[in-house]
Amino acid sequence: EDKVVQSPLSLVVHEGDTVTLNCSYEVTNFRSLLWYKQEKKAPTFLFMLTSSGIEKKSGRLSSILDKKELFSILNITATQTGDSAIYLCAVDNAGNMLTFGGGTRLMVKP
Amino acid sequence: GAVVSQHPSWVICKSGTSVKIECRSLDFQATTMFWYRQFPKQSLMLMATSNEGSKATYEQGVEKDKFLINHASLTLSTLTVTSAHPEDSSFYICSARVGPLAVSNEQFFGPGTRLTVL
């Protein structure tokens, strides 16, 4: 059975801090790993990672995948209160389904 | 980017009634749509995969007779919660896959439907 585990479950930081969110997975027929940000409604797409070692960046957010060790990290630098959300990691297998991790709830305090 | 809409966004119903939720891809054709359920403070759980013109594939533990899925066209999938009970109260989210499977495997999510069963 495919499994995606995220850590930590919850995180509280102050504005300006840097955070690292972790996602490990066990999936048959791995195709890609995706990161999403969920605020009040449905998740919004952040990154899709398919290759090991290639960092993807978007502003203060970046992510990298390690297919040998089966994990990915999502970094957020200089955090802002608007970064407060649940961050979801999901893995896409060759069956074209997404298996989601439990999410990391991030709260950024002013 | 691709836009997916859901209707209604919020519904309250009495126990025992049926509720239909629509998921539409607005500017693309989606051969595959997915239905997820999310309970408070939990992650998204895949309920079923809906392919246009064929029967939906349900995940283990999801009752296909209770959660009826119809994918009648390339832009519309519906989820009907039959004889809803309070424990069915949840946030239901659909997503649609863009493009041929060999080209893109990205899913775009609808805004979700919050169902409350009294």
Interface residues (C-beta under 8 A of the other chain):
Chain A: R31 S32 L34 K41 A42 P43 T44 F45 M48 L88 A90 D92 N96 M97 L98 T99 F100 G101 G102 G103 R105
Chain B: T32 F34 K41 Q42 S43 L44 M45 L46 T49 I93 S95 R97 L101 N105 E106 Q107 F108 F109 G110 P111 G112
